[in-house]
Amino acid sequence: VQINVKAHPEFRREGNTIHSDAKISYIDAILGKQIKVKTVDGLVDMKVPKGTQPETTLVMRNRGIPILGKADNRGDHHVHVKVVLPKDPSEEERSLIEQIRALQE
């Protein structure tokens, strides 16, 4: 028996592991934030730790695909963090960012 699984617009499957992307602002990456993430079971709260770097992968254990023959075991859900930078910050945002830069020098 062969089973073909259609591609999902938001999830990628690798065995019993699910992969998805979460876009967050650079401010949320710096300060951390609780975000909602879509999983195969619906929305779940996930903590993005402060100082999260672009392309970080956060793992939600047992939120993936059920393991065949083991009803209580599931794969994981890997959330790949995509940090979104502003393309055209306002004058006020730019001024504040420049102040932060000056603090680091």
C-alpha positions in Angstrom: 0.0 0.0 0.0 1.4 3.4 -1.0 0.1 6.6 0.7 0.8 10.0 -0.9 0.6 13.0 1.4 -0.3 16.4 -0.1 2.0 19.3 0.7 0.6 21.7 3.3 0.9 25.5 2.8 2.3 26.0 6.3 3.7 22.7 7.5 6.6 20.6 6.2 6.8 17.0 7.2 10.0 15.0 7.8 9.1 11.6 9.2 7.1 12.2 12.4 8.5 15.7 12.7 6.6 18.8 11.6 8.4 22.0 10.5 6.9 25.5 10.2 8.1 29.1 10.2 7.2 31.9 12.6 7.8 35.5 11.7 8.7 37.8 14.6 9.9 41.4 14.7 13.5 42.2 15.7 12.1 43.8 18.9 10.4 40.5 19.9 13.7 38.7 19.0 15.6 41.0 21.3 13.2 41.1 24.2 11.4 37.8 23.9 7.7 37.2 23.5 4.9 34.7 23.9 3.5 33.9 20.5 0.8 31.7 19.0 2.0 29.0 16.7 -0.2 26.8 14.4 0.3 23.1 15.0 -1.5 20.1 13.6 -3.7 20.3 16.8 -4.5 24.0 16.5 -2.9 27.2 18.0 -0.4 26.7 20.8 1.4 29.3 22.9 5.2 29.2 22.5 7.8 31.3 24.3 10.4 33.0 22.1 13.3 33.6 24.5 15.0 37.0 24.7 18.0 37.2 22.4 16.6 34.8 19.9 18.8 34.9 16.7 17.5 34.8 13.2 17.0 31.2 11.8 16.9 29.8 15.3 14.9 26.6 15.6 12.6 26.2 18.6 11.3 22.7 19.4 7.9 21.8 20.7 8.1 18.3 22.0 5.4 15.8 21.2 3.5 18.2 18.9 4.3 16.4 15.6 2.8 13.4 13.9 1.7 10.4 16.0 4.1 7.5 15.8 2.5 4.4 14.2 1.7 1.7 16.7 2.5 4.0 19.7 -0.6 6.0 20.4 1.0 8.1 23.2 4.2 8.9 21.3 4.4 11.7 18.7 7.2 13.4 16.8 8.2 17.0 17.5 7.2 20.3 15.9 10.2 22.5 14.9 9.5 26.2 14.6 12.0 28.1 12.5 12.2 31.7 13.6 12.3 34.3 10.9 13.2 37.7 12.2 11.5 40.5 10.2 13.4 43.8 9.9 11.6 47.0 9.1 12.3 48.1 5.5 11.4 51.7 6.1 11.5 52.7 9.8 9.8 55.9 10.8 11.9 58.8 11.8 11.1 58.1 15.5 12.1 54.4 15.2 15.3 55.4 13.4 16.2 57.9 16.1 15.6 55.3 18.8 17.6 52.6 17.0 20.5 55.1 16.6 20.3 55.8 20.4 20.6 52.1 21.0 23.6 51.9 18.7 25.3 54.7 20.5 24.8 52.8 23.8 26.7 49.8 22.4 29.7 51.9 21.2 
